[in-house]
Amino acid sequence: MTNEIIVDIQGAQEMAQKLGHSASELDRLLMETIEQFAILEIEKPAALGAQRNFNHPTGNIVSSLHTQVDNPAHLVTVGTNLEYARLREMGGVVSNAWGRGVVAMHTGRPYLVPAFESARSKIENYLDKLISRIIGGMK
């Protein structure tokens, strides 16, 4: 299962010109909006879910969650770079992990996917309304 939200705005160049902005400026504003939504609606709820699920004294997963923007690729990524975070999320078995031999967590305790799923419709609805307002203002 792929977890992604794809935003493709048809006629962005014309829309930007009618609003008195360049297409790159409109693009930048859109990416900033999506980044803020990702932080508020995915990253922060995922951190709360990880705290609830793991109650780990170091809080490594919680503190490692971050949102990254790749503007030319129109990609906003929310996640962590910790090796064991996926094992915690999805469950599974890892051989020779952290010098411990086989580490097994047969059932995961999801924190990131539920936050993403909860945010998906909110982000899509917000962007639909934003674009409708922009188009309405151009008439």
Rosetta silent file (secondary structure, phi, psi, omega in degrees, C-alpha in Angstrom):
SEQUENCE: MTNEIIVDIQGAQEMAQKLGHSASELDRLLMETIEQFAILEIEKPAALGAQRNFNHPTGNIVSSLHTQVDNPAHLVTVGTNLEYARLREMGGVVSNAWGRGVVAMHTGRPYLVPAFESARSKIENYLDKLISRIIGGMK
SCORE:     score description
SCORE:     0.000 S_00000001
   1 L     0.000  128.250  178.044    0.000    0.000    0.000 S_00000001
   2 L   -96.584  131.939  177.585    1.381    3.365   -1.000 S_00000001
   3 L  -108.128   98.782  178.131    0.636    6.290    1.262 S_00000001
   4 L  -151.598  152.855  173.570    0.802    9.421   -0.752 S_00000001
   5 L  -118.332  121.468 -177.675   -1.270   12.421   -1.626 S_00000001
   6 L  -106.524  128.166  178.887   -0.677   13.678   -5.125 S_00000001
   7 L  -113.705  120.326  178.242   -1.554   17.254   -6.009 S_00000001
   8 L  -131.274  111.186 -178.347   -1.737   18.117   -9.695 S_00000001
   9 L  -101.256  114.625  177.604   -3.128   21.530  -10.580 S_00000001
  10 L   -78.447  138.062  177.358   -4.132   21.898  -14.202 S_00000001
  11 L    74.949   26.976 -177.425   -3.736   25.413  -15.588 S_00000001
  12 H   -61.773  -38.172 -179.000   -1.419   26.576  -12.786 S_00000001
  13 H   -62.446  -46.900 -179.719    0.419   29.007  -15.086 S_00000001
  14 H   -65.586  -42.177  179.372   -2.816   30.753  -16.154 S_00000001
  15 H   -61.230  -44.677 -178.870   -4.126   30.784  -12.572 S_00000001
  16 H   -62.286  -43.496 -179.567   -0.903   32.319  -11.290 S_00000001
  17 H   -63.236  -41.796 -179.796   -0.932   35.046  -13.964 S_00000001
  18 H   -66.978  -27.449  178.669   -4.544   35.998  -13.194 S_00000001
  19 H   -88.769   -3.586  179.394   -3.667   36.262   -9.510 S_00000001
  20 L    79.762   23.403  177.190   -0.628   38.408  -10.248 S_00000001
  21 L  -120.613  161.747  171.741    1.877   35.773   -9.139 S_00000001
  22 L   -83.088  159.196  177.841    4.416   33.730  -11.000 S_00000001
  23 H   -60.893  -36.071 -179.538    3.773   29.996  -11.319 S_00000001
  24 H   -68.333  -34.901  177.450    6.844   29.350   -9.170 S_00000001
  25 H   -67.814  -43.272  177.416    5.473   31.644   -6.430 S_00000001
  26 H   -62.604  -41.903  177.886    2.104   29.876   -6.498 S_00000001
  27 H   -61.022  -44.819  179.334    3.913   26.554   -6.418 S_00000001
  28 H   -61.816  -44.101  179.728    6.001   27.648   -3.427 S_00000001
  29 H   -63.573  -40.565  178.604    2.902   28.818   -1.534 S_00000001
  30 H   -63.350  -44.901 -179.322    1.113   25.553   -2.249 S_00000001
  31 H   -65.860  -37.684  176.625    4.083   23.486   -1.037 S_00000001
  32 H   -62.959  -40.235  178.354    4.363   25.593    2.135 S_00000001
  33 H   -63.268  -45.729  179.787    0.673   24.992    2.816 S_00000001
  34 H   -64.830  -39.156  177.794    1.037   21.246    2.310 S_00000001
  35 H   -60.881  -46.443  179.678    4.142   21.187    4.519 S_00000001
  36 H   -62.708  -40.611  175.749    2.290   22.936    7.360 S_00000001
  37 H   -62.220  -42.879 -179.724   -0.623   20.533    7.010 S_00000001
  38 H   -60.698  -41.475  179.289    1.776   17.574    7.068 S_00000001
  39 H   -65.650  -49.351 -175.363    3.370   18.836   10.274 S_00000001
  40 H   -74.518  -36.776 -171.563    0.062   19.587   12.006 S_00000001
  41 H  -103.441  -12.356  178.279   -2.059   16.725   10.688 S_00000001
  42 H  -121.781  -58.199 -174.315    0.454   13.872   10.271 S_00000001
  43 H   -60.601  -50.812 -177.492    3.726   14.461   12.136 S_00000001
  44 H   -65.862  -46.370  175.620    2.248   15.703   15.420 S_00000001
  45 H   -62.979  -34.153  176.800   -0.545   13.074   15.612 S_00000001
  46 H   -64.039  -40.259  178.060    1.995   10.358   14.718 S_00000001
  47 H   -62.603  -42.166  177.385    4.201   11.541   17.596 S_00000001
  48 H   -64.204  -40.560  177.491    1.233   11.330   19.977 S_00000001
  49 H   -63.485  -40.943  178.223    0.416    7.847   18.659 S_00000001
  50 H   -65.457  -40.864  177.140    4.011    6.704   19.161 S_00000001
  51 H   -60.404  -45.014  179.654    3.998    8.077   22.716 S_00000001
  52 H   -63.989  -44.503 -174.469    0.765    6.198   23.439 S_00000001
  53 H   -71.834  -36.577 -169.158    1.919    2.971   21.797 S_00000001
  54 H  -111.082  -31.281 -179.446    5.432    2.714   23.158 S_00000001
  55 L    42.808   46.060 -176.396    5.740    4.807   26.307 S_00000001
  56 L   -89.413  134.946 -175.357    9.502    4.474   25.858 S_00000001
  57 L   -61.346  -29.762 -178.521   11.694    6.456   28.212 S_00000001
  58 L   -82.797  -27.640 -179.344   14.046    7.714   25.498 S_00000001
  59 L    64.122   29.714 -175.968   11.285    8.801   23.110 S_00000001
  60 H   -60.225  -43.578 -178.917   13.590    8.189   20.136 S_00000001
  61 H   -64.203  -46.418 -179.000   10.816    7.544   17.625 S_00000001
  62 H   -58.629  -47.728 -176.444    8.853   10.601   18.740 S_00000001
  63 H   -74.675  -16.632 -179.787   11.866   12.915   18.592 S_00000001
  64 H   -90.314  -12.287  178.894   13.021   11.506   15.241 S_00000001
  65 L   -63.687  136.477 -179.226    9.767   12.180   13.377 S_00000001
  66 E  -153.455  161.211  177.379   10.209   14.959   10.844 S_00000001
  67 E  -115.977  131.211 -177.479    8.666   16.500    7.749 S_00000001
  68 E  -126.731  137.765 -178.808   10.823   17.087    4.691 S_00000001
  69 E  -112.107  130.758  171.411    9.934   19.027    1.532 S_00000001
  70 E  -116.095   91.096 -171.841   11.359   18.352   -1.917 S_00000001
  71 L   -62.295  -45.944 -179.261    9.926   21.326   -3.788 S_00000001
  72 L   -61.415  -31.816 -178.893   11.084   20.504   -7.334 S_00000001
  73 L   -88.651   -3.786 -176.763    9.609   17.000   -7.011 S_00000001
  74 L    55.504   49.779 -175.491    6.427   18.292   -5.313 S_00000001
  75 E  -129.595  129.544  173.054    6.969   15.822   -2.505 S_00000001
  76 E  -119.515  123.817 -176.886    6.419   16.196    1.223 S_00000001
  77 E  -115.037  132.493  174.042    7.647   13.278    3.317 S_00000001
  78 E  -117.541  127.908  179.888    6.786   12.585    6.946 S_00000001
  79 E   178.048 -158.966 -178.859    8.765    9.883    8.700 S_00000001
  80 L  -142.788  154.914  178.082   11.803    8.888   10.671 S_00000001
  81 L  -100.012    7.094  179.596   15.270    7.639    9.836 S_00000001
  82 L   -72.376  133.526 -178.240   15.407    5.153   12.726 S_00000001
  83 L   -58.446  -41.133 -172.884   16.047    1.583   11.571 S_00000001
  84 L   -87.822   -2.159 -177.688   13.582    0.014   13.969 S_00000001
  85 H   -62.848  -40.095  178.968   10.725    2.466   13.400 S_00000001
  86 H   -65.925  -38.798  177.194    9.271    0.394   10.560 S_00000001
  87 H   -61.263  -41.301  178.098    9.427   -2.741   12.717 S_00000001
  88 H   -65.352  -39.598 -178.147    7.515   -0.882   15.439 S_00000001
  89 H   -71.544  -49.531 -169.667    4.946    0.376   12.902 S_00000001
  90 H  -105.007  -17.549 -172.422    4.377   -2.778   10.851 S_00000001
  91 L    81.800  173.759  178.157    5.734   -5.663   12.906 S_00000001
  92 E   135.383 -168.332 -177.927    8.020   -8.310   11.476 S_00000001
  93 E  -130.571  135.528  177.546   11.326  -10.042   12.081 S_00000001
  94 E  -125.161  127.276  177.829   14.828   -8.618   11.702 S_00000001
  95 L   -89.761  143.764  178.067   17.927  -10.835   11.708 S_00000001
  96 L    52.913   43.453 -178.434   21.149   -9.630   13.297 S_00000001
  97 L   -88.286  125.977  173.913   19.523   -6.437   14.481 S_00000001
  98 L    51.519   34.155  178.028   21.526   -4.178   16.761 S_00000001
  99 L    70.382   17.775 -176.468   23.819   -7.044   17.730 S_00000001
 100 L  -109.496    8.991 -174.933   20.932   -9.018   19.274 S_00000001
 101 L    77.916 -130.481 -178.275   20.465  -11.811   16.759 S_00000001
 102 L   -91.970  127.814  175.861   16.840  -12.136   15.700 S_00000001
 103 E  -114.657  125.815 -178.187   14.439   -9.449   16.857 S_00000001
 104 E  -124.296  133.563  170.086   10.752  -10.205   16.337 S_00000001
 105 E  -134.686   95.624 -169.606    7.717   -8.048   16.783 S_00000001
 106 L   -68.146  -29.683  174.980    4.972  -10.128   15.232 S_00000001
 107 L  -122.739  133.102  178.798    2.326   -7.424   15.398 S_00000001
 108 L   -78.807  167.380  174.173    3.081   -3.804   14.787 S_00000001
 109 L  -125.097   83.506 -173.044    1.750   -0.892   16.750 S_00000001
 110 L   -59.192  140.099  176.548    0.970    1.637   14.008 S_00000001
 111 L  -135.354  -34.244 -177.095    1.408    5.326   14.718 S_00000001
 112 H   -86.163  -46.637 -179.481    2.360    6.873   11.361 S_00000001
 113 H   -61.865  -44.327  177.195   -0.098    5.193    8.974 S_00000001
 114 H   -61.242  -37.281  178.118   -3.161    6.013   11.137 S_00000001
 115 H   -65.119  -41.876  178.509   -2.055    9.659   11.309 S_00000001
 116 H   -63.425  -47.562 -178.556   -1.635    9.731    7.536 S_00000001
 117 H   -61.992  -38.665  178.370   -5.011    8.094    6.896 S_00000001
 118 H   -66.116  -35.269 -176.193   -6.718   10.522    9.258 S_00000001
 119 H   -81.893  -25.368 -173.003   -5.081   13.501    7.538 S_00000001
 120 H   -52.196  -54.607 -176.374   -5.660   12.448    3.936 S_00000001
 121 H   -68.013  -33.683  177.931   -9.266   13.621    3.610 S_00000001
 122 H   -62.810  -44.843 -179.375   -8.582   16.809    5.614 S_00000001
 123 H   -66.680  -45.734  179.936   -5.745   17.789    3.288 S_00000001
 124 H   -61.239  -44.576  179.334   -7.694   16.914    0.138 S_00000001
 125 H   -62.974  -43.832  179.976  -10.764   18.881    1.324 S_00000001
 126 H   -61.604  -45.779 -179.386   -8.679   21.896    2.299 S_00000001
 127 H   -65.487  -39.187  175.950   -6.884   21.966   -1.054 S_00000001
 128 H   -58.405  -46.774 -179.462  -10.180   21.572   -2.933 S_00000001
 129 H   -65.599  -41.898 -179.741  -11.646   24.551   -1.045 S_00000001
 130 H   -61.714  -46.824 -178.883   -8.489   26.623   -1.486 S_00000001
 131 H   -66.838  -38.638  176.942   -8.369   26.013   -5.227 S_00000001
 132 H   -62.098  -40.703  178.157  -12.119   26.698   -5.567 S_00000001
 133 H   -64.740  -41.085  178.937  -11.665   30.024   -3.760 S_00000001
 134 H   -63.464  -47.671 -178.994   -8.749   30.920   -6.023 S_00000001
 135 H   -64.355  -40.652  177.529  -10.691   30.027   -9.161 S_00000001
 136 H   -60.962  -35.788  178.750  -13.763   31.876   -7.845 S_00000001
 137 H   -74.156  -15.906 -178.656  -11.640   34.979   -7.296 S_00000001
 138 H   -85.975  -18.046 -174.864  -10.373   34.838  -10.887 S_00000001
 139 L   -71.188    0.000    0.000  -13.826   35.120  -12.501 S_00000001
